[in-house]
Amino acid sequence: MPRPVGVRNHDFEVKRTALLDALTEFALTDDLRRPSLRQFAIAADASEPTLRHYFGDRQGVVLAILEHINKRARPLWEVVATGSPDTTTAVEEYFRITKAGMEHAGFARAHAFGLIEGMADETIGRAYLDTVLDPALETVARKLAATPGGPEDAEARRAAAFMILSPLLVMTLHQELLGGRLSSPLNEGAFLDQLKDWLASGLIAQEA
């Protein structure tokens, strides 16, 4: 007996998740570009009609990938959001943990994917903010809120979050994804130490 129209097969979510795992891996490892629906299908070892069945269209594929990235990132965000003994330690811990995530867990590529797709599609741009960039910023603000001596005002914590995340993200994009490591290399350790000192000093000055 055929399945009634609108009723999903019993393993719909399992198959959709398996496709999303493959699509997300492709998004985080392939060349920095906007793949076609066909290229997404090839990467997931599926057909275009299959992707349309599970995601609707190409935009639906990208939106689902961003949601999947959000799901993968949540455990790291929870670790990062943990309070520290003081603001200097908070900045140091954030740089150490997040730099590893940027380089080894694909989060720099996640941001690059979201930026490339989001600047070409307003709906995807908003989704990138909601699922990746704003949660990353909120994580820093939460860490500062849970740290003694951190900014007490929510707007100040948000401003600090922008100042703390932005240089680390730009540095990683510059060095890892745009060829800067070869054409314009940075001493990343010294760079991050200088940033840490400046940012921590600013936060301490604000506390005073």
N, C-alpha and C positions, 0 to 999 in steps of 0.2 A: 504494500500500500504506500503510495507516494506521501512524502512529508507535506503537511499543509503549508500553504504560502505564509511566510513570515515566521515560521517555527524553525529554530536552529537545530542542527544536528547535535547529538549529546556531547560530542567532543569538540565543539566549536571553539571554546576558550583555550583548550589544550593546543589545538592546531594553530590558533591565532598567536598564542604566546611563543610557540616554536618558530613561527614566521618572524615575529618581532625580535626574538633573540638573534636570528640571522640578519635581519635588516639593520638592527642597531649595531651589530658588529661591523657590518659593511659601512655604515655611516661614520663610525669611529676609526676606521682604518683605511678607507679608500682615499683617492685623490680628493683635494678640496674643490668640489664642484657641485653642481645641482644635477644629480642623476635623473634620467627619465624613468617613467614607470617601468619600461622594459628592462632597464639596467637594474632597478630594484628587484624585479622579478628574477632575473638571472642570478643575482647575488643570493636570493633566498631559495634558489632551485625550485622556483614555482612559475606558474604562468601569470600573465597579466589578468586574465579573468579571475584567477584565484585571489590575487591581491585585491581586485575590485570587490570580490565577494566578502572579504574580511575587513577591508578598510574603506571601501567606497570609491576612492580615486587617489591620484598622486598626493594631493594635499592631505587626504586622510592618512596616507602612509606616513608622511612627515610628522603630522600631529601625533600619531601613535608612537613614533620613534621618540619624540620629545617626552611624552608621558612615560615611556619605558626608561629613558635616561633618568627622569625624576625618581622613579621607583628604585633604580639601581643606586642612585646617589644618596638616598635618605639615610642609610646606615652611617655613611661617612659624615654627613651633615650633623647627625646626632652626636658623633664623637667630637667634631669640631666645636659644637655649641656648648660643650662642657666648660664651666667656669674655671678660671685659673687663680693662683694666689694673688696676682697683681697684674696690672695692665702690661708691663714689660714682658712678663711671661706669657700673657695672652697673645700678644703679637708674635712672639717667638714660636709658640706652639702652633698658631694658625699658619704661619709661613711653612713650618716644617711639615705639618700634616697635609696641607693643601698643595704644596709643591709636589709632594709624592703622588697625590691624586691626579694632579694636572699631567704629570709625566707618565705615570704607570697605569692609572685607571681610565685614561682617555678623556678626562674632563676638559682639557684644553681643546681637544677635537670636538667635544660636545658643544662647547661655546662657539667654536668656529662653524660647526654645522648649523647651529641655531642662528648665528649672525648672517651667514650666506643665504640661508633659506628665508630668514625673517625679513631681510632687506628687500627681497623680491616679492613678498606676499605679506600683506598687512595682518591677516589672520594668523599666519604662522609666527610673525614677529611678536604678536601679543602672547601667543602660546609659549614662545621661547622665554619671554619675560616671566610668565606665570609659572613655568615648570622648571626653569634652569637658573636664569640670572637673578630674579628676585629672591627665590629660596636661598641661593648662595649668599646674597647680601644679608638676608634676614638671619642666616646662621651666624655671621660675624656679629651682628647686633645682639643676638641672643647670648653669644659668648661674653661680650662686653657687659651685658646686663647682669650676668651671673658672676662677674669678676669684681671683687672689692676695689673700690676706687675708680671703676669705670664710669663713663658718662651717665648721668642720671636722667637726662632728658632723651626721649625717644628720637627726636629729630637729630640730636647730637650723635646718638649711637648710629643712626642711619648714615649721617655724613661720614663718620669714622669708618663705617663698613665700606663705603665707596672708596675712601682713601686707602684702605688696607687691601681690598680685593683688586682694585684696578691695576696697580703696578705689577703685581704678581701675574695677573692674567696677560697683560700686555707683554711682559718679559717672556713668558712662556710662548705666546704666539710668535713673538719676534725671533726667538732663538730656535724653537722647535719646528714651527710650521711654515715660517716665511724665509728660512734659510739664513737667518742671522748668525747662527752658530759658525757658519763658514765665512760669510761676507763681513760680518760685524760682531765678532764674538764678545761676550761679556764675561767677566769674572763673577759668576753668579753668586758665589759665596760672599764675596766682598760687597756686591750690589745689595743682597738681601740684608746683610749686617748693617749697612748704612741706612737702608730703609727702615729696618727695625728700630734703630737708634732714633731716627728722626720722628717716626710715628709714635713710639713710646714716649719720647720727650714731649711731643705735642699733647698727648693725652694726659701726661702727668702735669704739664703746665696748665691745662684746662681744669684739672682737679684742684690745683692751688687757687 
